[in-house]
Amino acid sequence: MTMFPKLDPILHSELRLAVMSILIGVDEADFTYLKKQTGATSGNLSVQIDKLMAAGYITVEKGFKGKMPHTTCKITTAGQEAFNKYVESLKEYLSASK
């Protein structure tokens, strides 16, 4: 019997995984871009970003662009490692079906 690796519960959420998938390929992304790319509501995206930040997977910088609030997210080294491990775990699940 194959033992499957445990999937990271932080990344095993559709929206958090989408955010991480975007951030893994860019230096940084602002809240508006993440919202547009994921199709999430502002409230839901904000909650999921907070969870990723609490896990140490991303950093969040809040400031202003002119008079408008501006939030920028960046993936951390721990976030990159967790994402890569998650992807490798999924590959193990997929290879077991062959």
C-alpha positions as CSV (number, residue, x, y, z in Angstrom):
1,M,0.0,0.0,0.0
2,T,1.3,3.5,-0.9
3,M,1.7,6.0,1.8
4,F,0.6,9.4,0.5
5,P,2.4,12.5,1.8
6,K,0.3,14.9,3.9
7,L,-0.8,17.9,2.0
8,D,-0.1,21.3,3.6
9,P,-3.6,22.5,4.8
10,I,-2.6,26.1,4.3
11,L,-2.0,25.5,0.6
12,H,-4.8,23.0,0.2
13,S,-7.3,25.9,-0.3
14,E,-8.2,26.9,-3.8
15,L,-7.8,30.6,-3.3
16,R,-4.6,30.4,-1.2
17,L,-3.1,28.0,-3.7
18,A,-4.0,30.4,-6.5
19,V,-2.4,33.3,-4.7
20,M,0.8,31.3,-4.1
21,S,0.8,30.1,-7.7
22,I,0.8,33.7,-8.9
23,L,3.4,34.9,-6.4
24,I,5.8,32.0,-7.2
25,G,6.3,33.5,-10.7
26,V,6.6,37.2,-9.9
27,D,8.7,39.5,-7.6
28,E,5.6,40.9,-6.1
29,A,1.9,41.5,-6.8
30,D,-0.5,44.0,-5.5
31,F,-3.9,43.3,-4.0
32,T,-5.8,44.6,-7.1
33,Y,-3.9,42.3,-9.4
34,L,-4.4,39.3,-7.2
35,K,-8.1,40.0,-6.9
36,K,-8.4,40.3,-10.7
37,Q,-6.5,37.2,-11.4
38,T,-8.3,35.0,-8.8
39,G,-11.8,36.5,-9.2
40,A,-12.0,36.6,-5.4
41,T,-14.0,39.1,-3.4
42,S,-11.9,41.7,-1.5
43,G,-13.0,40.3,1.8
44,N,-12.2,36.7,1.0
45,L,-8.9,37.6,-0.6
46,S,-7.9,39.7,2.4
47,V,-8.7,36.8,4.8
48,Q,-6.7,34.3,2.8
49,I,-3.7,36.7,2.5
50,D,-3.7,37.1,6.2
51,K,-3.6,33.3,6.6
52,L,-0.7,33.0,4.2
53,M,1.1,35.8,6.0
54,A,0.5,34.2,9.5
55,A,2.0,31.0,8.1
56,G,5.1,32.9,7.0
57,Y,4.5,32.1,3.4
58,I,4.2,35.7,2.2
59,T,5.0,39.2,3.3
60,V,2.5,42.0,3.0
61,E,3.4,45.7,2.7
62,K,0.6,48.2,3.2
63,G,1.0,51.8,2.1
64,F,-0.5,54.4,-0.2
65,K,-0.3,55.2,-3.9
66,G,-1.2,58.8,-3.8
67,K,-4.2,58.9,-1.5
68,M,-5.3,55.3,-2.3
69,P,-4.4,52.4,-0.1
70,H,-1.9,50.0,-1.7
71,T,-1.1,46.5,-0.6
72,T,1.7,44.5,-2.0
73,C,2.4,40.8,-1.4
74,K,5.7,38.9,-1.9
75,I,6.4,35.2,-1.4
76,T,9.0,34.3,1.3
77,T,11.7,31.6,1.1
78,A,9.5,29.5,3.4
79,G,6.6,30.1,1.1
80,Q,8.6,29.0,-1.9
81,E,9.8,25.8,-0.1
82,A,6.2,25.0,1.1
83,F,4.8,25.5,-2.4
84,N,7.5,23.3,-4.0
85,K,6.9,20.6,-1.4
86,Y,3.2,20.8,-2.0
87,V,3.7,20.4,-5.8
88,E,6.0,17.4,-5.3
89,S,3.4,15.8,-2.9
90,L,0.7,16.3,-5.6
91,K,3.0,14.6,-8.1
92,E,3.3,11.6,-5.8
93,Y,-0.5,11.4,-5.6
94,L,-0.8,11.5,-9.4
95,S,2.0,9.0,-10.0
96,A,0.3,6.5,-7.7
97,S,-2.7,6.3,-10.1
98,K,-0.5,5.0,-13.0
